[in-house]
Amino acid sequence: MRKRVPSRDYPRTARLNSLVQEIVAEELERIDDERLELVTVTSVVVDGDLARAVVYYDHSRGDDPEVTIQEAFAQLRPRLQS
């Protein structure tokens, strides 16, 4: 008789979205870059074929730091992808 495996509450990609969000958020905490100090990773969407992930974020910085944050992400992209 086979052991019954408990059903999962949500699909694989949803679990991956959550896992990648945690990993990216933890890595941002380790990075010593003042441009990313008040940035929060709000969600991640991983493609079904796992080839690409889109990270959504929010920030609590004043004025219009969007360009600065995007520049920081562009510079740190290889580190975050690894």
KANORKA-V654993 format. One record per backbone hydrogen bond with DSSP energy under -1.0 kcal/mol. NH is the residue of the N-H (numbers start at 1). CO is the residue of the C=O. If there is no record, write none. Layout:
NH_CO, NH_CO
//
This chain:
15_11, 16_12, 17_13, 18_14, 19_15, 20_16, 21_17, 22_18, 23_19, 24_20, 25_21, 26_22, 27_23, 28_24, 29_25, 30_26, 31_27, 33_31, 36_33, 37_34, 39_36, 40_58, 42_56, 43_56, 45_54, 47_52, 50_47, 54_45, 56_43, 58_40, 60_38, 69_65, 70_66, 71_67, 72_68, 73_69, 74_70, 75_71, 76_72, 80_76, 81_77, 82_78
//
